[in-house]
Amino acid sequence: MEIIILKNLKDIGKTASSIICKEIKNKPDLVLGLATGNTAAPIYKNLISEYKKGKINFSKAITFNLDEYAESRALRHFMDRHLFNKINIKKENINFLDGDRADISKMCREYESKIKRLKIRLQILGLGKNAHIGFNEPGSSFNSKTRKIRLSKADNKKHKYALTMGIQTIMRAKKIILIASGKKKADAVAKAIQGKITKGVPASILQKHKNVLFLIDKAAASKLKKI
Ligand code: GLP
């Protein structure tokens, strides 16, 4: 496990974006796993600016997003606004969980098999305050696959259900970059990196991944014990 502690969210965005740029340059048909949220947004801002400078080409890249709400397309809209509409990615290369489909279980199974077939090379992962990854809340099985789940009422006032890659799906990515920023993530970061590996802390399973990088800022790192 590699941990890089940066000054702030802006630096997380720059660093993660430069890693993605390098990967796409080496492999233009990169299969990229993406996350939504405030922590991920600066990464996309940097990617757009590199694209506008002509330094990066997304025409062959393939993406899979981690999660979506079951009753809305809020996360797809987030991605369209923050990235997809501003770069040259092909619409048919964007993969998103879709709550509008009549047979949700079938759609989730298809998403899972497509990921298995194409293989995510680099997965960007946000972190919940309770250490969830994607929408895998505490208690999710480490063997979980892409599925519909009920959201915890405490964290979600607007939405009842979500669709998410499972923990097993996420762990299959060749490389994972977990991003976390701010004091409110400090507990989750400390437990994920230095705590026991337990279902109660979904991100703790990352300790078992062969190629994981934690890109966190000082505030998010503030509860890590010195080794
Ligand atoms: C939500 C999403 C996650 C995301 C996380 C962090 O729970 N389901 O995929 O990574 O929030 O979001 P933020 O970066 O806004 O804190």
Residues whose N, C-alpha, C, O or C-beta is under 5 A from the ligand:
A	BS01	GLP	A35 T36 G37 N38 T39 A40 D67 L125 G126 L127 G128 G134 F135
